Amino acid sequence: MSDKPVGEMSFEEAMAALEAIVGQLESGDVELEKSITLYERGAALKKRCEEKLKEAEEKVAAITLDEQGNPTGTTPVEGM
């Protein structure tokens, strides 16, 4: 398991770490205390993934299109 702080992880890093945790927990070979620690980190990783997805959705939603549906620029997310 990576010791990298969750808040510094990219979406891909957080997703890979979350998948590894799920695999460990599903195996049933983890002691109770470690299971709790893994679960807590997994919850933080899930939250990080959700945050990064929301950021990406906001960026996509901010793309403006012309009459033909071609991208013409972006609208600031704050204005949405």
PDB file of N, CA, C and O in Angstrom:
ATOM      1  N   MET A   1       0.849  -1.181   0.000  1.00  0.00           N
ATOM      2  CA  MET A   1       0.000   0.000   0.000  1.00  0.00           C
ATOM      3  C   MET A   1       0.887   1.234   0.000  1.00  0.00           C
ATOM      4  O   MET A   1       1.865   1.302   0.745  1.00  0.00           O
ATOM      5  N   SER A   2       0.553   2.191  -0.820  1.00  0.00           N
ATOM      6  CA  SER A   2       1.319   3.419  -0.935  1.00  0.00           C
ATOM      7  C   SER A   2       1.115   4.290   0.299  1.00  0.00           C
ATOM      8  O   SER A   2       0.024   4.355   0.867  1.00  0.00           O
ATOM      9  N   ASP A   3       2.190   4.953   0.693  1.00  0.00           N
ATOM     10  CA  ASP A   3       2.094   5.877   1.823  1.00  0.00           C
ATOM     11  C   ASP A   3       1.823   7.301   1.353  1.00  0.00           C
ATOM     12  O   ASP A   3       1.778   8.223   2.168  1.00  0.00           O
ATOM     13  N   LYS A   4       1.642   7.490   0.053  1.00  0.00           N
ATOM     14  CA  LYS A   4       1.387   8.819  -0.495  1.00  0.00           C
ATOM     15  C   LYS A   4       0.090   9.356   0.087  1.00  0.00           C
ATOM     16  O   LYS A   4      -0.909   8.637   0.133  1.00  0.00           O
ATOM     17  N   PRO A   5       0.088  10.607   0.532  1.00  0.00           N
ATOM     18  CA  PRO A   5      -1.156  11.187   1.062  1.00  0.00           C
ATOM     19  C   PRO A   5      -2.265  11.160   0.013  1.00  0.00           C
ATOM     20  O   PRO A   5      -2.033  11.473  -1.155  1.00  0.00           O
ATOM     21  N   VAL A   6      -3.439  10.794   0.427  1.00  0.00           N
ATOM     22  CA  VAL A   6      -4.581  10.671  -0.483  1.00  0.00           C
ATOM     23  C   VAL A   6      -4.838  11.983  -1.216  1.00  0.00           C
ATOM     24  O   VAL A   6      -5.154  11.971  -2.405  1.00  0.00           O
ATOM     25  N   GLY A   7      -4.709  13.108  -0.530  1.00  0.00           N
ATOM     26  CA  GLY A   7      -4.971  14.406  -1.135  1.00  0.00           C
ATOM     27  C   GLY A   7      -4.016  14.796  -2.247  1.00  0.00           C
ATOM     28  O   GLY A   7      -4.280  15.742  -2.989  1.00  0.00           O
ATOM     29  N   GLU A   8      -2.895  14.070  -2.373  1.00  0.00           N
ATOM     30  CA  GLU A   8      -1.920  14.347  -3.425  1.00  0.00           C
ATOM     31  C   GLU A   8      -2.041  13.382  -4.592  1.00  0.00           C
ATOM     32  O   GLU A   8      -1.306  13.504  -5.572  1.00  0.00           O
ATOM     33  N   MET A   9      -2.951  12.429  -4.503  1.00  0.00           N
ATOM     34  CA  MET A   9      -3.072  11.402  -5.548  1.00  0.00           C
ATOM     35  C   MET A   9      -3.906  11.887  -6.720  1.00  0.00           C
ATOM     36  O   MET A   9      -4.861  12.649  -6.568  1.00  0.00           O
ATOM     37  N   SER A  10      -3.507  11.414  -7.899  1.00  0.00           N
ATOM     38  CA  SER A  10      -4.326  11.632  -9.087  1.00  0.00           C
ATOM     39  C   SER A  10      -5.521  10.678  -8.997  1.00  0.00           C
ATOM     40  O   SER A  10      -5.564   9.805  -8.131  1.00  0.00           O
ATOM     41  N   PHE A  11      -6.476  10.854  -9.889  1.00  0.00           N
ATOM     42  CA  PHE A  11      -7.619   9.950  -9.920  1.00  0.00           C
ATOM     43  C   PHE A  11      -7.156   8.514 -10.128  1.00  0.00           C
ATOM     44  O   PHE A  11      -7.616   7.599  -9.445  1.00  0.00           O
ATOM     45  N   GLU A  12      -6.242   8.324 -11.075  1.00  0.00           N
ATOM     46  CA  GLU A  12      -5.779   6.979 -11.412  1.00  0.00           C
ATOM     47  C   GLU A  12      -5.047   6.323 -10.240  1.00  0.00           C
ATOM     48  O   GLU A  12      -5.225   5.134  -9.978  1.00  0.00           O
ATOM     49  N   GLU A  13      -4.232   7.098  -9.545  1.00  0.00           N
ATOM     50  CA  GLU A  13      -3.518   6.561  -8.383  1.00  0.00           C
ATOM     51  C   GLU A  13      -4.494   6.162  -7.282  1.00  0.00           C
ATOM     52  O   GLU A  13      -4.370   5.095  -6.681  1.00  0.00           O
ATOM     53  N   ALA A  14      -5.460   7.030  -7.028  1.00  0.00           N
ATOM     54  CA  ALA A  14      -6.444   6.756  -5.978  1.00  0.00           C
ATOM     55  C   ALA A  14      -7.296   5.540  -6.331  1.00  0.00           C
ATOM     56  O   ALA A  14      -7.592   4.718  -5.463  1.00  0.00           O
ATOM     57  N   MET A  15      -7.687   5.420  -7.587  1.00  0.00           N
ATOM     58  CA  MET A  15      -8.503   4.284  -8.013  1.00  0.00           C
ATOM     59  C   MET A  15      -7.720   2.980  -7.883  1.00  0.00           C
ATOM     60  O   MET A  15      -8.262   1.978  -7.416  1.00  0.00           O
ATOM     61  N   ALA A  16      -6.451   2.984  -8.291  1.00  0.00           N
ATOM     62  CA  ALA A  16      -5.627   1.777  -8.192  1.00  0.00           C
ATOM     63  C   ALA A  16      -5.440   1.382  -6.728  1.00  0.00           C
ATOM     64  O   ALA A  16      -5.513   0.200  -6.391  1.00  0.00           O
ATOM     65  N   ALA A  17      -5.201   2.360  -5.860  1.00  0.00           N
ATOM     66  CA  ALA A  17      -5.030   2.075  -4.435  1.00  0.00           C
ATOM     67  C   ALA A  17      -6.330   1.541  -3.839  1.00  0.00           C
ATOM     68  O   ALA A  17      -6.311   0.623  -3.018  1.00  0.00           O
ATOM     69  N   LEU A  18      -7.450   2.112  -4.251  1.00  0.00           N
ATOM     70  CA  LEU A  18      -8.749   1.653  -3.760  1.00  0.00           C
ATOM     71  C   LEU A  18      -9.021   0.219  -4.210  1.00  0.00           C
ATOM     72  O   LEU A  18      -9.514  -0.592  -3.425  1.00  0.00           O
ATOM     73  N   GLU A  19      -8.706  -0.099  -5.454  1.00  0.00           N
ATOM     74  CA  GLU A  19      -8.888  -1.467  -5.954  1.00  0.00           C
ATOM     75  C   GLU A  19      -8.023  -2.451  -5.177  1.00  0.00           C
ATOM     76  O   GLU A  19      -8.459  -3.566  -4.891  1.00  0.00           O
ATOM     77  N   ALA A  20      -6.799  -2.052  -4.834  1.00  0.00           N
ATOM     78  CA  ALA A  20      -5.911  -2.920  -4.061  1.00  0.00           C
ATOM     79  C   ALA A  20      -6.484  -3.172  -2.671  1.00  0.00           C
ATOM     80  O   ALA A  20      -6.425  -4.293  -2.166  1.00  0.00           O
ATOM     81  N   ILE A  21      -7.034  -2.140  -2.059  1.00  0.00           N
ATOM     82  CA  ILE A  21      -7.629  -2.283  -0.730  1.00  0.00           C
ATOM     83  C   ILE A  21      -8.834  -3.205  -0.781  1.00  0.00           C
ATOM     84  O   ILE A  21      -8.987  -4.076   0.076  1.00  0.00           O
ATOM     85  N   VAL A  22      -9.686  -3.023  -1.774  1.00  0.00           N
ATOM     86  CA  VAL A  22     -10.865  -3.881  -1.908  1.00  0.00           C
ATOM     87  C   VAL A  22     -10.425  -5.340  -2.056  1.00  0.00           C
ATOM     88  O   VAL A  22     -11.019  -6.239  -1.460  1.00  0.00           O
ATOM     89  N   GLY A  23      -9.390  -5.562  -2.847  1.00  0.00           N
ATOM     90  CA  GLY A  23      -8.880  -6.923  -3.025  1.00  0.00           C
ATOM     91  C   GLY A  23      -8.391  -7.517  -1.714  1.00  0.00           C
ATOM     92  O   GLY A  23      -8.651  -8.685  -1.423  1.00  0.00           O
ATOM     93  N   GLN A  24      -7.685  -6.721  -0.926  1.00  0.00           N
ATOM     94  CA  GLN A  24      -7.189  -7.203   0.362  1.00  0.00           C
ATOM     95  C   GLN A  24      -8.347  -7.530   1.303  1.00  0.00           C
ATOM     96  O   GLN A  24      -8.346  -8.572   1.958  1.00  0.00           O
ATOM     97  N   LEU A  25      -9.328  -6.642   1.366  1.00  0.00           N
ATOM     98  CA  LEU A  25     -10.457  -6.859   2.264  1.00  0.00           C
ATOM     99  C   LEU A  25     -11.294  -8.060   1.830  1.00  0.00           C
ATOM    100  O   LEU A  25     -11.776  -8.820   2.669  1.00  0.00           O
ATOM    101  N   GLU A  26     -11.466  -8.230   0.516  1.00  0.00           N
ATOM    102  CA  GLU A  26     -12.244  -9.361   0.018  1.00  0.00           C
ATOM    103  C   GLU A  26     -11.553 -10.696   0.251  1.00  0.00           C
ATOM    104  O   GLU A  26     -12.214 -11.730   0.339  1.00  0.00           O
ATOM    105  N   SER A  27     -10.237 -10.680   0.349  1.00  0.00           N
ATOM    106  CA  SER A  27      -9.496 -11.931   0.553  1.00  0.00           C
ATOM    107  C   SER A  27      -9.808 -12.550   1.906  1.00  0.00           C
ATOM    108  O   SER A  27      -9.734 -13.769   2.062  1.00  0.00           O
ATOM    109  N   GLY A  28     -10.156 -11.722   2.885  1.00  0.00           N
ATOM    110  CA  GLY A  28     -10.467 -12.224   4.220  1.00  0.00           C
ATOM    111  C   GLY A  28      -9.244 -12.607   5.025  1.00  0.00           C
ATOM    112  O   GLY A  28      -9.378 -13.151   6.121  1.00  0.00           O
ATOM    113  N   ASP A  29      -8.058 -12.339   4.512  1.00  0.00           N
ATOM    114  CA  ASP A  29      -6.822 -12.705   5.191  1.00  0.00           C
ATOM    115  C   ASP A  29      -6.210 -11.534   5.957  1.00  0.00           C
ATOM    116  O   ASP A  29      -5.011 -11.543   6.236  1.00  0.00           O
ATOM    117  N   VAL A  30      -7.001 -10.545   6.295  1.00  0.00           N
ATOM    118  CA  VAL A  30      -6.492  -9.354   6.965  1.00  0.00           C
ATOM    119  C   VAL A  30      -7.001  -9.331   8.395  1.00  0.00           C
ATOM    120  O   VAL A  30      -8.181  -9.574   8.647  1.00  0.00           O
ATOM    121  N   GLU A  31      -6.113  -9.039   9.323  1.00  0.00           N
ATOM    122  CA  GLU A  31      -6.505  -8.948  10.729  1.00  0.00           C
ATOM    123  C   GLU A  31      -7.496  -7.813  10.923  1.00  0.00           C
ATOM    124  O   GLU A  31      -7.535  -6.870  10.133  1.00  0.00           O
ATOM    125  N   LEU A  32      -8.293  -7.906  11.974  1.00  0.00           N
ATOM    126  CA  LEU A  32      -9.350  -6.936  12.234  1.00  0.00           C
ATOM    127  C   LEU A  32      -8.829  -5.505  12.283  1.00  0.00           C
ATOM    128  O   LEU A  32      -9.383  -4.629  11.618  1.00  0.00           O
ATOM    129  N   GLU A  33      -7.787  -5.251  13.051  1.00  0.00           N
ATOM    130  CA  GLU A  33      -7.269  -3.884  13.176  1.00  0.00           C
ATOM    131  C   GLU A  33      -6.791  -3.345  11.829  1.00  0.00           C
ATOM    132  O   GLU A  33      -7.033  -2.185  11.497  1.00  0.00           O
ATOM    133  N   LYS A  34      -6.120  -4.180  11.067  1.00  0.00           N
ATOM    134  CA  LYS A  34      -5.653  -3.747   9.742  1.00  0.00           C
ATOM    135  C   LYS A  34      -6.843  -3.536   8.814  1.00  0.00           C
ATOM    136  O   LYS A  34      -6.819  -2.636   7.975  1.00  0.00           O
ATOM    137  N   SER A  35      -7.879  -4.350   8.955  1.00  0.00           N
ATOM    138  CA  SER A  35      -9.087  -4.178   8.146  1.00  0.00           C
ATOM    139  C   SER A  35      -9.709  -2.811   8.386  1.00  0.00           C
ATOM    140  O   SER A  35     -10.156  -2.147   7.451  1.00  0.00           O
ATOM    141  N   ILE A  36      -9.733  -2.401   9.638  1.00  0.00           N
ATOM    142  CA  ILE A  36     -10.300  -1.087   9.977  1.00  0.00           C
ATOM    143  C   ILE A  36      -9.475   0.019   9.341  1.00  0.00           C
ATOM    144  O   ILE A  36     -10.024   0.961   8.768  1.00  0.00           O
ATOM    145  N   THR A  37      -8.154  -0.095   9.444  1.00  0.00           N
ATOM    146  CA  THR A  37      -7.261   0.905   8.844  1.00  0.00           C
ATOM    147  C   THR A  37      -7.444   0.945   7.328  1.00  0.00           C
ATOM    148  O   THR A  37      -7.518   2.019   6.732  1.00  0.00           O
ATOM    149  N   LEU A  38      -7.516  -0.242   6.709  1.00  0.00           N
ATOM    150  CA  LEU A  38      -7.718  -0.309   5.266  1.00  0.00           C
ATOM    151  C   LEU A  38      -9.059   0.300   4.869  1.00  0.00           C
ATOM    152  O   LEU A  38      -9.148   1.023   3.877  1.00  0.00           O
ATOM    153  N   TYR A  39     -10.090   0.012   5.637  1.00  0.00           N
ATOM    154  CA  TYR A  39     -11.416   0.547   5.340  1.00  0.00           C
ATOM    155  C   TYR A  39     -11.403   2.080   5.403  1.00  0.00           C
ATOM    156  O   TYR A  39     -11.971   2.750   4.540  1.00  0.00           O
ATOM    157  N   GLU A  40     -10.752   2.619   6.425  1.00  0.00           N
ATOM    158  CA  GLU A  40     -10.686   4.079   6.572  1.00  0.00           C
ATOM    159  C   GLU A  40      -9.944   4.711   5.392  1.00  0.00           C
ATOM    160  O   GLU A  40     -10.380   5.728   4.854  1.00  0.00           O
ATOM    161  N   ARG A  41      -8.820   4.103   4.992  1.00  0.00           N
ATOM    162  CA  ARG A  41      -8.086   4.633   3.842  1.00  0.00           C
ATOM    163  C   ARG A  41      -8.923   4.476   2.577  1.00  0.00           C
ATOM    164  O   ARG A  41      -8.930   5.361   1.721  1.00  0.00           O
ATOM    165  N   GLY A  42      -9.621   3.363   2.460  1.00  0.00           N
ATOM    166  CA  GLY A  42     -10.489   3.158   1.305  1.00  0.00           C
ATOM    167  C   GLY A  42     -11.577   4.219   1.205  1.00  0.00           C
ATOM    168  O   GLY A  42     -11.895   4.689   0.112  1.00  0.00           O
ATOM    169  N   ALA A  43     -12.144   4.594   2.342  1.00  0.00           N
ATOM    170  CA  ALA A  43     -13.175   5.642   2.346  1.00  0.00           C
ATOM    171  C   ALA A  43     -12.584   6.971   1.881  1.00  0.00           C
ATOM    172  O   ALA A  43     -13.222   7.709   1.131  1.00  0.00           O
ATOM    173  N   ALA A  44     -11.370   7.274   2.325  1.00  0.00           N
ATOM    174  CA  ALA A  44     -10.705   8.506   1.904  1.00  0.00           C
ATOM    175  C   ALA A  44     -10.384   8.464   0.410  1.00  0.00           C
ATOM    176  O   ALA A  44     -10.525   9.470  -0.286  1.00  0.00           O
ATOM    177  N   LEU A  45      -9.956   7.311  -0.079  1.00  0.00           N
ATOM    178  CA  LEU A  45      -9.662   7.159  -1.501  1.00  0.00           C
ATOM    179  C   LEU A  45     -10.924   7.305  -2.347  1.00  0.00           C
ATOM    180  O   LEU A  45     -10.893   7.929  -3.407  1.00  0.00           O
ATOM    181  N   LYS A  46     -12.019   6.737  -1.886  1.00  0.00           N
ATOM    182  CA  LYS A  46     -13.298   6.870  -2.599  1.00  0.00           C
ATOM    183  C   LYS A  46     -13.691   8.343  -2.701  1.00  0.00           C
ATOM    184  O   LYS A  46     -14.125   8.808  -3.755  1.00  0.00           O
ATOM    185  N   LYS A  47     -13.536   9.062  -1.604  1.00  0.00           N
ATOM    186  CA  LYS A  47     -13.864  10.491  -1.593  1.00  0.00           C
ATOM    187  C   LYS A  47     -12.972  11.243  -2.575  1.00  0.00           C
ATOM    188  O   LYS A  47     -13.453  12.120  -3.293  1.00  0.00           O
ATOM    189  N   ARG A  48     -11.671  10.915  -2.620  1.00  0.00           N
ATOM    190  CA  ARG A  48     -10.745  11.569  -3.541  1.00  0.00           C
ATOM    191  C   ARG A  48     -11.160  11.308  -4.988  1.00  0.00           C
ATOM    192  O   ARG A  48     -11.151  12.223  -5.811  1.00  0.00           O
ATOM    193  N   CYS A  49     -11.522  10.072  -5.298  1.00  0.00           N
ATOM    194  CA  CYS A  49     -11.970   9.746  -6.653  1.00  0.00           C
ATOM    195  C   CYS A  49     -13.213  10.545  -7.021  1.00  0.00           C
ATOM    196  O   CYS A  49     -13.316  11.059  -8.135  1.00  0.00           O
ATOM    197  N   GLU A  50     -14.146  10.651  -6.096  1.00  0.00           N
ATOM    198  CA  GLU A  50     -15.369  11.418  -6.352  1.00  0.00           C
ATOM    199  C   GLU A  50     -15.050  12.888  -6.592  1.00  0.00           C
ATOM    200  O   GLU A  50     -15.645  13.513  -7.470  1.00  0.00           O
ATOM    201  N   GLU A  51     -14.112  13.450  -5.818  1.00  0.00           N
ATOM    202  CA  GLU A  51     -13.718  14.849  -5.998  1.00  0.00           C
ATOM    203  C   GLU A  51     -13.093  15.072  -7.368  1.00  0.00           C
ATOM    204  O   GLU A  51     -13.425  16.038  -8.055  1.00  0.00           O
ATOM    205  N   LYS A  52     -12.182  14.174  -7.769  1.00  0.00           N
ATOM    206  CA  LYS A  52     -11.516  14.322  -9.052  1.00  0.00           C
ATOM    207  C   LYS A  52     -12.501  14.162 -10.208  1.00  0.00           C
ATOM    208  O   LYS A  52     -12.383  14.861 -11.214  1.00  0.00           O
ATOM    209  N   LEU A  53     -13.476  13.247 -10.082  1.00  0.00           N
ATOM    210  CA  LEU A  53     -14.501  13.096 -11.112  1.00  0.00           C
ATOM    211  C   LEU A  53     -15.361  14.340 -11.219  1.00  0.00           C
ATOM    212  O   LEU A  53     -15.701  14.769 -12.321  1.00  0.00           O
ATOM    213  N   LYS A  54     -15.715  14.922 -10.085  1.00  0.00           N
ATOM    214  CA  LYS A  54     -16.518  16.152 -10.081  1.00  0.00           C
ATOM    215  C   LYS A  54     -15.762  17.284 -10.773  1.00  0.00           C
ATOM    216  O   LYS A  54     -16.343  18.041 -11.551  1.00  0.00           O
ATOM    217  N   GLU A  55     -14.463  17.395 -10.485  1.00  0.00           N
ATOM    218  CA  GLU A  55     -13.650  18.414 -11.150  1.00  0.00           C
ATOM    219  C   GLU A  55     -13.671  18.221 -12.665  1.00  0.00           C
ATOM    220  O   GLU A  55     -13.827  19.182 -13.419  1.00  0.00           O
ATOM    221  N   ALA A  56     -13.514  16.981 -13.097  1.00  0.00           N
ATOM    222  CA  ALA A  56     -13.504  16.684 -14.530  1.00  0.00           C
ATOM    223  C   ALA A  56     -14.864  16.996 -15.154  1.00  0.00           C
ATOM    224  O   ALA A  56     -14.928  17.558 -16.247  1.00  0.00           O
ATOM    225  N   GLU A  57     -15.946  16.637 -14.470  1.00  0.00           N
ATOM    226  CA  GLU A  57     -17.295  16.915 -14.980  1.00  0.00           C
ATOM    227  C   GLU A  57     -17.517  18.409 -15.126  1.00  0.00           C
ATOM    228  O   GLU A  57     -18.122  18.855 -16.101  1.00  0.00           O
ATOM    229  N   GLU A  58     -17.032  19.187 -14.164  1.00  0.00           N
ATOM    230  CA  GLU A  58     -17.202  20.635 -14.227  1.00  0.00           C
ATOM    231  C   GLU A  58     -16.429  21.225 -15.400  1.00  0.00           C
ATOM    232  O   GLU A  58     -16.904  22.148 -16.061  1.00  0.00           O
ATOM    233  N   LYS A  59     -15.236  20.690 -15.658  1.00  0.00           N
ATOM    234  CA  LYS A  59     -14.451  21.175 -16.794  1.00  0.00           C
ATOM    235  C   LYS A  59     -15.152  20.855 -18.107  1.00  0.00           C
ATOM    236  O   LYS A  59     -15.198  21.695 -19.006  1.00  0.00           O
ATOM    237  N   VAL A  60     -15.699  19.643 -18.225  1.00  0.00           N
ATOM    238  CA  VAL A  60     -16.403  19.252 -19.448  1.00  0.00           C
ATOM    239  C   VAL A  60     -17.668  20.097 -19.614  1.00  0.00           C
ATOM    240  O   VAL A  60     -17.982  20.533 -20.721  1.00  0.00           O
ATOM    241  N   ALA A  61     -18.381  20.326 -18.531  1.00  0.00           N
ATOM    242  CA  ALA A  61     -19.615  21.113 -18.597  1.00  0.00           C
ATOM    243  C   ALA A  61     -19.326  22.552 -18.982  1.00  0.00           C
ATOM    244  O   ALA A  61     -20.207  23.235 -19.504  1.00  0.00           O
ATOM    245  N   ALA A  62     -18.117  23.027 -18.737  1.00  0.00           N
ATOM    246  CA  ALA A  62     -17.778  24.413 -19.011  1.00  0.00           C
ATOM    247  C   ALA A  62     -17.403  24.646 -20.477  1.00  0.00           C
ATOM    248  O   ALA A  62     -17.229  25.794 -20.887  1.00  0.00           O
ATOM    249  N   ILE A  63     -17.276  23.583 -21.273  1.00  0.00           N
ATOM    250  CA  ILE A  63     -16.925  23.747 -22.686  1.00  0.00           C
ATOM    251  C   ILE A  63     -18.135  24.308 -23.428  1.00  0.00           C
ATOM    252  O   ILE A  63     -19.236  23.766 -23.330  1.00  0.00           O
ATOM    253  N   THR A  64     -17.926  25.401 -24.174  1.00  0.00           N
ATOM    254  CA  THR A  64     -19.022  25.998 -24.938  1.00  0.00           C
ATOM    255  C   THR A  64     -18.935  25.518 -26.389  1.00  0.00           C
ATOM    256  O   THR A  64     -17.849  25.278 -26.915  1.00  0.00           O
ATOM    257  N   LEU A  65     -20.094  25.384 -27.017  1.00  0.00           N
ATOM    258  CA  LEU A  65     -20.174  24.885 -28.387  1.00  0.00           C
ATOM    259  C   LEU A  65     -20.787  25.936 -29.300  1.00  0.00           C
ATOM    260  O   LEU A  65     -21.583  26.762 -28.854  1.00  0.00           O
ATOM    261  N   ASP A  66     -20.412  25.907 -30.598  1.00  0.00           N
ATOM    262  CA  ASP A  66     -21.037  26.795 -31.568  1.00  0.00           C
ATOM    263  C   ASP A  66     -22.283  26.120 -32.146  1.00  0.00           C
ATOM    264  O   ASP A  66     -22.698  25.064 -31.670  1.00  0.00           O
ATOM    265  N   GLU A  67     -22.877  26.732 -33.171  1.00  0.00           N
ATOM    266  CA  GLU A  67     -24.123  26.218 -33.747  1.00  0.00           C
ATOM    267  C   GLU A  67     -23.969  24.815 -34.343  1.00  0.00           C
ATOM    268  O   GLU A  67     -24.936  24.056 -34.393  1.00  0.00           O
ATOM    269  N   GLN A  68     -22.769  24.469 -34.790  1.00  0.00           N
ATOM    270  CA  GLN A  68     -22.515  23.152 -35.375  1.00  0.00           C
ATOM    271  C   GLN A  68     -22.093  22.126 -34.318  1.00  0.00           C
ATOM    272  O   GLN A  68     -21.839  20.968 -34.650  1.00  0.00           O
ATOM    273  N   GLY A  69     -22.017  22.534 -33.073  1.00  0.00           N
ATOM    274  CA  GLY A  69     -21.626  21.629 -32.008  1.00  0.00           C
ATOM    275  C   GLY A  69     -20.126  21.502 -31.815  1.00  0.00           C
ATOM    276  O   GLY A  69     -19.655  20.600 -31.123  1.00  0.00           O
ATOM    277  N   ASN A  70     -19.376  22.409 -32.428  1.00  0.00           N
ATOM    278  CA  ASN A  70     -17.923  22.388 -32.281  1.00  0.00           C
ATOM    279  C   ASN A  70     -17.506  23.196 -31.055  1.00  0.00           C
ATOM    280  O   ASN A  70     -18.090  24.245 -30.785  1.00  0.00           O
ATOM    281  N   PRO A  71     -16.495  22.722 -30.300  1.00  0.00           N
ATOM    282  CA  PRO A  71     -16.041  23.474 -29.140  1.00  0.00           C
ATOM    283  C   PRO A  71     -15.473  24.830 -29.553  1.00  0.00           C
ATOM    284  O   PRO A  71     -14.679  24.923 -30.489  1.00  0.00           O
ATOM    285  N   THR A  72     -15.889  25.871 -28.847  1.00  0.00           N
ATOM    286  CA  THR A  72     -15.407  27.224 -29.164  1.00  0.00           C
ATOM    287  C   THR A  72     -14.610  27.832 -28.022  1.00  0.00           C
ATOM    288  O   THR A  72     -13.931  28.841 -28.212  1.00  0.00           O
ATOM    289  N   GLY A  73     -14.680  27.253 -26.876  1.00  0.00           N
ATOM    290  CA  GLY A  73     -13.971  27.802 -25.716  1.00  0.00           C
ATOM    291  C   GLY A  73     -14.546  27.219 -24.459  1.00  0.00           C
ATOM    292  O   GLY A  73     -15.222  26.190 -24.477  1.00  0.00           O
ATOM    293  N   THR A  74     -14.273  27.881 -23.379  1.00  0.00           N
ATOM    294  CA  THR A  74     -14.773  27.420 -22.090  1.00  0.00           C
ATOM    295  C   THR A  74     -15.420  28.563 -21.339  1.00  0.00           C
ATOM    296  O   THR A  74     -15.134  29.736 -21.579  1.00  0.00           O
ATOM    297  N   THR A  75     -16.292  28.195 -20.434  1.00  0.00           N
ATOM    298  CA  THR A  75     -16.937  29.132 -19.534  1.00  0.00           C
ATOM    299  C   THR A  75     -16.362  28.883 -18.149  1.00  0.00           C
ATOM    300  O   THR A  75     -16.240  27.729 -17.740  1.00  0.00           O
ATOM    301  N   PRO A  76     -16.009  29.924 -17.418  1.00  0.00           N
ATOM    302  CA  PRO A  76     -15.491  29.676 -16.061  1.00  0.00           C
ATOM    303  C   PRO A  76     -16.479  28.860 -15.231  1.00  0.00           C
ATOM    304  O   PRO A  76     -17.679  29.130 -15.247  1.00  0.00           O
ATOM    305  N   VAL A  77     -15.978  27.872 -14.514  1.00  0.00           N
ATOM    306  CA  VAL A  77     -16.815  26.988 -13.707  1.00  0.00           C
ATOM    307  C   VAL A  77     -17.569  27.785 -12.640  1.00  0.00           C
ATOM    308  O   VAL A  77     -18.711  27.458 -12.319  1.00  0.00           O
ATOM    309  N   GLU A  78     -16.941  28.828 -12.089  1.00  0.00           N
ATOM    310  CA  GLU A  78     -17.579  29.609 -11.046  1.00  0.00           C
ATOM    311  C   GLU A  78     -18.879  30.245 -11.512  1.00  0.00           C
ATOM    312  O   GLU A  78     -19.771  30.501 -10.703  1.00  0.00           O
ATOM    313  N   GLY A  79     -18.993  30.500 -12.812  1.00  0.00           N
ATOM    314  CA  GLY A  79     -20.184  31.127 -13.359  1.00  0.00           C
ATOM    315  C   GLY A  79     -21.321  30.163 -13.598  1.00  0.00           C
ATOM    316  O   GLY A  79     -22.405  30.581 -14.004  1.00  0.00           O
ATOM    317  N   MET A  80     -21.106  28.896 -13.360  1.00  0.00           N
ATOM    318  CA  MET A  80     -22.129  27.881 -13.648  1.00  0.00           C
ATOM    319  C   MET A  80     -23.108  27.758 -12.522  1.00  0.00           C
ATOM    320  O   MET A  80     -24.035  26.951 -12.596  1.00  0.00           O
TER     321      MET A  80
END
